[in-house]
Amino acid sequence: MIEIHWDDGVITHHPHQTLRAFCPCAVCQGHTGRIVYSEAADALPTEALALAELAISGSYALRLTWGDGHATGIYTFAYLRVLGPLWELPDEDVRTATFGR
């Protein structure tokens, strides 16, 4: 779980499973269209969902490196903020959520 404390006082929670399922990279989402929940993330072993590295990308995003070496997703702070409310939704609603690019 990643917990983010935003400057405006909002706190968001991001389970690793959710972050990996909504990885915004072209490998996971393709090059066009909306970002959707990738069911392939459900089949990953627990070790693959561990964060191996968390790095700042410029001044606008985080680059997450997962336990299986996947590291092509750049999660902008704006995207992380939009993903924040998923924490409070039922699993079915999380799996059907979509996001713009």
Residue pairs with C-beta under 8 A, 6 or more apart in sequence:
1 13
1 14
1 15
1 16
2 13
2 14
2 16
2 19
2 51
2 54
3 11
3 12
3 13
3 14
4 11
4 12
4 14
4 80
4 84
5 11
6 12
6 81
10 81
10 84
12 80
12 81
12 83
12 84
12 85
12 87
13 84
13 87
14 80
14 83
14 84
14 86
14 87
15 87
16 49
16 50
16 51
16 66
17 41
17 42
17 49
18 83
18 86
18 87
18 94
19 64
19 75
19 83
20 38
20 41
20 44
20 48
20 49
20 66
20 70
21 37
21 38
21 39
21 41
21 42
21 94
21 95
22 35
22 36
22 37
22 38
22 83
22 97
22 99
23 29
23 38
23 41
23 70
23 72
23 73
24 35
24 73
24 74
24 75
24 79
24 101
25 72
25 73
25 74
26 72
27 70
27 72
28 38
28 40
28 72
28 73
29 35
29 36
29 38
34 98
34 99
34 100
34 101
35 98
35 99
35 100
35 101
36 97
36 98
37 94
37 95
37 96
37 97
39 95
41 49
44 68
45 68
47 67
47 68
48 66
48 67
48 68
48 70
49 66
49 67
50 66
50 67
51 64
51 65
51 66
51 67
52 65
52 66
52 67
52 69
53 63
53 64
53 65
53 71
54 62
54 63
54 64
54 65
55 62
55 63
55 65
56 62
56 63
57 63
57 74
60 76
60 77
60 78
61 74
61 75
61 76
61 77
61 79
62 74
62 75
62 77
62 80
63 71
63 73
63 74
63 75
64 71
64 73
64 75
65 71
79 99
82 99
83 99
86 93
86 94
86 97
89 97
